[in-house]
Amino acid sequence: MVALGAVLSGFFIVATNAWMQHPVGYRIVEGRAELTSLWALLTNPYARWQYPHVISGSLVVASMVVAGIEPTTSSRGSTKPRGAHSSGSA
């Protein structure tokens, strides 16, 4: 559930950033941009390619962190060779 919430939250963050780079669904009122369509913001064409890029990058970084930490922490006090816990060998 935490991962799903993080991925969903990531979409809204990327959609907001895409709107800053390529504003859609707004009007200028007294010199300020006011959003007129939430649907336009959520379906911004820039968000469609930014979102997979950001989420895949974050998943790769998270998996590398886990892969780097896990062998060190699981082999403490064990007679198995280093890394054998995570690979399922030995």
ZAMARGU-4260 file (C-alpha; in steps of 0.2 Angstrom, whole numbers, plus 5000, padded with zeros to 4 digits):
<rodrens>
0) 5000/5000/5000 | 5014/5012/5004 | 5022/5009/4987 | 5006/5011/4978 | 5003/5028/4987
5) 5020/5033/4983 | 5018/5029/4964 | 5001/5038/4964 | 5008/5053/4973 | 5022/5053/4961
10) 5010/5055/4947 | 5002/5071/4954 | 5019/5078/4957 | 5025/5075/4939 | 5008/5082/4933
15) 5011/5098/4942 | 5029/5099/4936 | 5023/5096/4918 | 5010/5110/4920 | 5024/5121/4925
20) 5034/5117/4910 | 5019/5116/4898 | 5004/5125/4905 | 4987/5119/4899 | 4969/5122/4905
25) 4971/5139/4912 | 4967/5157/4910 | 4975/5173/4915 | 4965/5183/4928 | 4973/5199/4934
30) 4990/5194/4929 | 4989/5177/4938 | 4986/5160/4930 | 4971/5151/4936 | 4968/5133/4933
35) 4951/5130/4923 | 4952/5112/4920 | 4959/5099/4932 | 4957/5085/4918 | 4968/5095/4906
40) 4982/5096/4920 | 4981/5077/4923 | 4981/5073/4905 | 4995/5085/4900 | 5005/5077/4886
45) 5022/5081/4894 | 5016/5071/4910 | 5014/5056/4899 | 5032/5054/4895 | 5039/5062/4911
50) 5030/5050/4923 | 5037/5033/4916 | 5054/5041/4916 | 5053/5047/4934 | 5045/5031/4941
55) 5056/5019/4932 | 5071/5029/4938 | 5066/5029/4956 | 5062/5010/4956 | 5080/5007/4949
60) 5088/5018/4962 | 5078/5010/4976 | 5082/4992/4970 | 5101/4997/4969 | 5100/5003/4987
65) 5092/4987/4993 | 5104/4976/4983 | 5118/4986/4991 | 5113/4986/5009 | 5105/4968/5010
70) 5120/4957/5009 | 5129/4967/5022 | 5116/4967/5035 | 5110/4949/5032 | 5127/4941/5033
75) 5132/4949/5050 | 5135/4935/5063 | 5132/4921/5049 | 5144/4908/5043 | 5137/4909/5025
80) 5148/4918/5013 | 5143/4936/5010 | 5129/4939/4998 | 5123/4920/4999 | 5107/4926/5009
85) 5100/4937/4995 | 5105/4925/4980 | 5097/4910/4988 | 5113/4900/4986 | 5124/4890/4999
</rodrens>
